[in-house]
């Protein structure tokens, strides 16, 4: 079992981190929360991991903090929630927000995340309410801004990685753009708003 990786960032996107460890490139699935926390686009990084073994694939999921990894493990222990959905949930809410929503039984907050229906949210609360403890989750660091065109393109790719069709991703991001009031959203903000939009 791979517990963590330490190496050089080769590529970084809102849903994936490629790390070179002694000449071997590891593809690691990450949430938006981890993307926001890992500020540099290049350089050395140490990331906690969870290795998911399926009958036809082995996938690595990465986390900037132990609190997020623990919440990921708790989420995938809930019936009907797999690693990809857990990654989506942690992209819609940071660890502190998720912990608070579960502890308070806040179903509307949980169902505001795309892909999480009322029954799934209720299962999360029922099975995890007494298991979530205090999490040490720092506020995510803001990512550098970029042109809206480049940000929109990256956001579309990220949403497609989370299971959206290109048409749905682009339509949702157009709705998000109309909320910007002529300002610019970062890639992370666009994805987070899109995740909440599609759940409405």
N, C-alpha and C positions, 0 to 999 in steps of 0.2 A: 504493500500500500504506500502510495506517495503522499507524504504529509505536507510537504512544502517544496517550493522551487526557488532557487536563487540564481539569477543570471541576468543577461542583457536583453532589454526589450527590443524585439525585431519589428513588431507591428502591434499597434494598439487601436482598437475600435471600441464602441460602446458595448459590444457583446463578446469580444474576443481579444485575448492577449497572446501573442506569440513570443516565447522567451527562449533565448539561446543559452543552454546550460552545457558548457564544455563541448561546444560543437554540435549538440543535438537540439533541434528546435521543437519545443513543446507548445501545442495549441491548447489554450486554456479558456473555457467559457467563463465569462464574468458577467455580473449584474451591473446595472447602471450605477448603483451605489459604490461598487468597487472601482468602476471607471472614473467616477468623480473623485474618489479618494486618492487614487494613484495619479498624481499630477504630471509627472514627466512623460513625454511621448517617447523618449529614448533614455538610455542609461541603465544602470543596474537596479534591479528590483527584487524584493523577496516577497513571495505571495503564498499564503496558506492554500492548501488544495484538498479537494475531495475527489476520489477516483470512483466513478460510477461504471460498473461492469455489467454489460448487457450481453445477451446471447450473440449479438452480431456486431457489437462495438464496445470500445473502452473509451470513455470520455473523462476529461479532467475539468473540474469546476474550481475556479479560483476566488479567493476572498482577501480583502485588505485587512480585515480584523477577525479575531476569534469569535466575536459576538455574532458577526454575520454568518460565519461558517456554522455555528451552533444553531442559529435560526434556520439555516438551510437544511440541516440534518433533521430538525424538528418538523419542518414542513413536509419533507419527503416521507416522514413516518406516518403522515395523515393519509388515510385511504383515498385514492383517486388523484393524489398529487405526485407527479413525477419531477425529475430534475429540471426540465425545461419550464414547467409551470412555476416551480419554486424560484427559478431564476427570474421569471417575469414578475413575480410578486415582489421580490427584492429589488427589482428595477422600478416598480411603482411606488414603493415605500422604503425609506431607509430603515436600518435596524431599530432605531429608537421609535420611529413612527409605527412600525409593524408591531413591536413589543407592546406599545401602549394600546394599539387598536385591539390586539388579542386580549390583553389583560382587562380592558374595559368592555369587551364584548361588542365592539363597535362594528356591526355588520355593514352599515352603509359605507364606511371607509374601506373595508375589505372588498366589497363588491364594486367599488369605483375602479378597481384594477381590471383591465381587460382580461377576459377568460375566467374570472372568478365569479361564479354565480352565487345565489343566496345559499343553496344547500352546501356548496363547498365552503363558503365563509362560515356557516354554522358549524360544520365539521371541524374547521380549524380552531374555532373558539372552544368547542366542546372538548376536543382532544388536547389542546395546548394551553388552555387558560391557566391551568395549575402548574404547568411546566416551564412557562417563560419566567425567567428571572431578570434581574437587573443586567442590562447590557451596556458595555462601555463603548458607545458609538459616538465618535466625534462627528461634528457637523462636516458634511462633505465639502471639499475644497472646490471653488469655482474653476471651471476649465477656461482656458483662453478663448476669447471670442474669435469668430471667423466670418467670412462672407456668408450671407444667408443661402446663396446658391450651393456652396460647398457643404454648409451645415445641413441643408435639406437633403442633399444627396447621401450624406453619411447617415442621417436619420432614417431615410427610406431603407437603406441596406440593413440597418440595425433592426427595424421593425419586421423586415422580411425574415431575418434570422430568428425572430420570436414567433414566426408562424403567419404573418400577414401576407396577403397577396400584394403585389406592387400597386395595383389600382387602389386597394383599400388604404395602403400606407400613404400614397400620394394625396388621396382625397382627404384623409384625416389631417395630414400636415398642412393642407391648404386651409382647413378650418382653424388650425392652431395659428397659422400665419396671420389670419384676420384678427386675432386677439392681441397681436403684438403692438398695435397702436403706433405703427411706423418705427418701432424699436427693433432690436435684434435679439432673438433667443439663441442661447447656446444649443449645441446638439443635445446635451443632456436634458435641458428644459423642454425642447421640442418633443423628445421621446416620452418624457414623463407626462406631458400634457396630452400627447396622443394616446397613451395607455389609458388615461382617464376618460378621454373623449369617446373612444370606441365602446366604453362600458355603459354609456348613457343611453 
